[in-house]
Amino acid sequence: MFHLKLEKNKRFSKHGEAWVYALFLLGAVIFFTYNQVYWPLYALTPAIALLAWFRKI
């Protein structure tokens, strides 16, 4: 009668992973902008975008 699903829902796990990437990138932007060093963002932003694309987020 009752069906217990012990597996995590992939939809929500992917959203959580996307939020982790977005918060990491936001933290990097705030950190590097505060220190007025902008060149790491030119490499970090496409790297995070490619990681999310390859992970199909």
N, CA and C atoms as a LAMMPS dump frame, in Angstrom:
ITEM: TIMESTEP
0
ITEM: NUMBER OF ATOMS
171
ITEM: BOX BOUNDS ff ff ff
-5.0000000000000000e+02 5.0000000000000000e+02
-5.0000000000000000e+02 5.0000000000000000e+02
-5.0000000000000000e+02 5.0000000000000000e+02
ITEM: ATOMS id mol type element x y z
1 1 1 N 0.808 -1.192 0
2 1 2 C 0 0 0
3 1 3 C 0.856 1.261 0
4 2 1 N 1.906 1.248 0.804
5 2 2 C 2.771 2.41 0.884
6 2 3 C 4.064 2.109 0.132
7 3 1 N 4.448 3.032 -0.674
8 3 2 C 5.691 2.87 -1.419
9 3 3 C 6.691 3.898 -0.914
10 4 1 N 7.714 3.419 -0.234
11 4 2 C 8.743 4.317 0.279
12 4 3 C 9.872 4.4 -0.735
13 5 1 N 10.206 5.591 -1.098
14 5 2 C 11.289 5.796 -2.052
15 5 3 C 12.494 6.314 -1.284
16 6 1 N 13.534 5.509 -1.224
17 6 2 C 14.71 5.871 -0.455
18 6 3 C 15.751 6.599 -1.293
19 7 1 N 15.548 6.663 -2.59
20 7 2 C 16.49 7.355 -3.458
21 7 3 C 16.21 8.847 -3.444
22 8 1 N 17.264 9.615 -3.614
23 8 2 C 17.084 11.065 -3.711
24 8 3 C 16.494 11.405 -5.069
25 9 1 N 15.673 12.416 -5.076
26 9 2 C 15.104 12.887 -6.325
27 9 3 C 16.188 13.635 -7.1
28 10 1 N 16.463 13.21 -8.331
29 10 2 C 17.539 13.817 -9.118
30 10 3 C 17.263 15.286 -9.423
31 11 1 N 16.014 15.618 -9.585
32 11 2 C 15.678 16.996 -9.926
33 11 3 C 16.136 17.95 -8.833
34 12 1 N 15.876 17.604 -7.599
35 12 2 C 16.242 18.484 -6.495
36 12 3 C 17.734 18.446 -6.21
37 13 1 N 18.367 17.32 -6.446
38 13 2 C 19.81 17.25 -6.213
39 13 3 C 20.544 18.097 -7.248
40 14 1 N 20.056 18.141 -8.471
41 14 2 C 20.677 18.974 -9.5
42 14 3 C 20.492 20.456 -9.185
43 15 1 N 19.331 20.813 -8.66
44 15 2 C 19.106 22.207 -8.291
45 15 3 C 20.028 22.614 -7.153
46 16 1 N 20.215 21.721 -6.204
47 16 2 C 21.12 22.007 -5.102
48 16 3 C 22.551 22.183 -5.577
49 17 1 N 22.955 21.351 -6.513
50 17 2 C 24.303 21.471 -7.07
51 17 3 C 24.457 22.781 -7.837
52 18 1 N 23.432 23.181 -8.556
53 18 2 C 23.48 24.445 -9.286
54 18 3 C 23.591 25.621 -8.319
55 19 1 N 22.892 25.546 -7.185
56 19 2 C 22.983 26.605 -6.181
57 19 3 C 24.375 26.67 -5.571
58 20 1 N 25.004 25.52 -5.385
59 20 2 C 26.368 25.504 -4.848
60 20 3 C 27.313 26.197 -5.813
61 21 1 N 27.191 25.896 -7.101
62 21 2 C 28.039 26.549 -8.11
63 21 3 C 27.785 28.051 -8.149
64 22 1 N 26.51 28.434 -8.098
65 22 2 C 26.17 29.856 -8.165
66 22 3 C 26.678 30.612 -6.941
67 23 1 N 26.539 30.026 -5.766
68 23 2 C 27.018 30.691 -4.555
69 23 3 C 28.54 30.761 -4.516
70 24 1 N 29.203 29.722 -5.018
71 24 2 C 30.661 29.754 -5.107
72 24 3 C 31.114 30.872 -6.038
73 25 1 N 30.457 30.986 -7.18
74 25 2 C 30.812 32.034 -8.137
75 25 3 C 30.505 33.416 -7.562
76 26 1 N 29.402 33.567 -6.871
77 26 2 C 29.075 34.846 -6.238
78 26 3 C 30.11 35.213 -5.18
79 27 1 N 30.518 34.242 -4.383
80 27 2 C 31.55 34.485 -3.389
81 27 3 C 32.868 34.898 -4.021
82 28 1 N 33.215 34.254 -5.133
83 28 2 C 34.45 34.612 -5.836
84 28 3 C 34.36 36.025 -6.404
85 29 1 N 33.22 36.389 -6.948
86 29 2 C 33.042 37.735 -7.494
87 29 3 C 33.168 38.777 -6.389
88 30 1 N 32.537 38.531 -5.266
89 30 2 C 32.614 39.478 -4.151
90 30 3 C 34.046 39.583 -3.638
91 31 1 N 34.713 38.443 -3.469
92 31 2 C 36.076 38.438 -2.955
93 31 3 C 37.031 39.17 -3.889
94 32 1 N 36.992 38.835 -5.172
95 32 2 C 37.937 39.444 -6.112
96 32 3 C 37.603 40.904 -6.398
97 33 1 N 36.333 41.266 -6.35
98 33 2 C 35.967 42.661 -6.529
99 33 3 C 36.412 43.493 -5.326
100 34 1 N 36.272 42.935 -4.144
101 34 2 C 36.715 43.642 -2.933
102 34 3 C 38.23 43.876 -2.969
103 35 1 N 38.965 42.888 -3.45
104 35 2 C 40.423 43.009 -3.544
105 35 3 C 40.891 43.7 -4.831
106 36 1 N 39.966 44.056 -5.674
107 36 2 C 40.223 44.733 -6.947
108 36 3 C 41.201 43.959 -7.826
109 37 1 N 41.008 42.66 -7.864
110 37 2 C 41.755 41.77 -8.755
111 37 3 C 40.699 41.064 -9.604
112 38 1 N 40.656 41.4 -10.881
113 38 2 C 39.556 40.924 -11.714
114 38 3 C 39.946 39.793 -12.655
115 39 1 N 41.223 39.584 -12.913
116 39 2 C 41.607 38.606 -13.921
117 39 3 C 41.214 37.164 -13.574
118 40 1 N 41.154 36.737 -12.309
119 40 2 C 40.735 35.354 -12.066
120 40 3 C 39.28 35.083 -12.468
121 41 1 N 38.472 36.119 -12.485
122 41 2 C 37.072 35.933 -12.863
123 41 3 C 36.921 35.582 -14.33
124 42 1 N 37.873 36.025 -15.167
125 42 2 C 37.815 35.695 -16.592
126 42 3 C 38.008 34.208 -16.836
127 43 1 N 38.723 33.526 -15.973
128 43 2 C 38.912 32.085 -16.116
129 43 3 C 37.897 31.306 -15.287
130 44 1 N 37.524 31.839 -14.149
131 44 2 C 36.647 31.122 -13.233
132 44 3 C 35.209 31.035 -13.744
133 45 1 N 34.713 32.09 -14.336
134 45 2 C 33.327 32.1 -14.799
135 45 3 C 33.069 31.071 -15.899
136 46 1 N 33.892 31.033 -16.968
137 46 2 C 33.65 29.985 -17.969
138 46 3 C 33.917 28.577 -17.433
139 47 1 N 34.832 28.434 -16.49
140 47 2 C 35.106 27.114 -15.927
141 47 3 C 33.889 26.584 -15.171
142 48 1 N 33.253 27.432 -14.386
143 48 2 C 32.047 27.024 -13.658
144 48 3 C 30.906 26.746 -14.639
145 49 1 N 30.793 27.564 -15.681
146 49 2 C 29.743 27.354 -16.68
147 49 3 C 29.948 26.035 -17.421
148 50 1 N 31.18 25.726 -17.79
149 50 2 C 31.452 24.453 -18.462
150 50 3 C 31.205 23.269 -17.534
151 51 1 N 31.563 23.401 -16.277
152 51 2 C 31.309 22.336 -15.31
153 51 3 C 29.818 22.075 -15.184
154 52 1 N 29.036 23.125 -15.097
155 52 2 C 27.578 22.971 -15.008
156 52 3 C 27.017 22.373 -16.294
157 53 1 N 27.575 22.76 -17.434
158 53 2 C 27.083 22.233 -18.713
159 53 3 C 27.41 20.753 -18.858
160 54 1 N 28.626 20.362 -18.485
161 54 2 C 29.001 18.956 -18.577
162 54 3 C 28.222 18.095 -17.578
163 55 1 N 27.862 18.667 -16.448
164 55 2 C 27.067 17.94 -15.466
165 55 3 C 25.575 17.959 -15.801
166 56 1 N 25.211 18.64 -16.893
167 56 2 C 23.832 18.75 -17.383
168 56 3 C 22.877 19.339 -16.336
169 57 1 N 23.337 20.472 -15.798
170 57 2 C 22.518 21.168 -14.802
171 57 3 C 21.679 22.208 -15.51
